[in-house]
Amino acid sequence: FFFRSHLYFYRLSMEAGNSSKNYWAKVPTTYQMVLIALVTSLGLTFLVLGCVLYDNFYPMIALVPLSLAAVPLLLFGVTVPKDDIVTSSEAEETPLLQMSQFLTSLFGTSAPAFLVVLWHAGLVEPWALLWEFGGAVVLGFAFLLMFWSLKKEEEFMVW
């Protein structure tokens, strides 16, 4: 199974060549969801290991903003039509889309910043902080894969 799927991804990358086409959209949805689930579980494992190995569960509070980071773009970012009545004249984006991008970046950056505040206060050890940062980076990559899987081929990376 692994060898066959690996050959499939290799063939897709060769067909795409050096073009900027989204070959992630050509990957079957089942493979996309399995990859997103594996990356998310790896990120959550890093977050839990950062807490368990050092017997301190304060960094687990960082899961709240990390889990809220995907909500604004899932609610408003993908479904907003480009020709809406509230479209601003300076940009092609609606104010609702811009607000959802702002809230996503706010939640995404507040989790690592909160961990640094906990470390500065002496509540988290430095190695636990590194485990938590690793988990936050891997979860950010999982969110990025999720948003890429929601985009259509012609709208790829048009933010």
Disulfide bonds with the S-S distance in Angstrom:
none
